[in-house]
Amino acid sequence: LMTEKIKRLYRSTNDIMLAGVCSGLAEYSSLDPTVVRLLFVMAFFFTGPGILLAYLILMIVVPSEQITS
């Protein structure tokens, strides 16, 4: 029996700064959203604009979280 819930990556609809990508990644990996945002900023300084392209791709590809009432 498959009673386990499958872990999926979604963009957050609760904790949004730009598009909810960092919050969604934080929730998926059980980290604080601030840590993930800081990692993205640090990655920008080390990798340059490539991380911005990655963020934009994640914004487009990762679906938004389902709102459950």
BELUR-V831575 format. One record per backbone hydrogen bond with DSSP energy under -0.5 kcal/mol. NH is the residue of the N-H (numbers start at 0). CO is the residue of the C=O. Records with the same first field share a line. If there is no record, write none. Layout:
NH: CO  CO
This chain:
2: 0
9: 7
10: 62
11: 19
15: 13
23: 19
24: 20
25: 21
26: 22
27: 23
28: 24
29: 25  26
30: 25
34: 31
35: 31
36: 32
37: 33
38: 34
39: 35
40: 36
41: 37
42: 38
43: 39
44: 40
45: 41
46: 42
47: 43
49: 46
50: 47
52: 48
53: 49
54: 50
55: 51
56: 52
57: 53
58: 54
59: 55
60: 56
61: 57
64: 10
67: 65
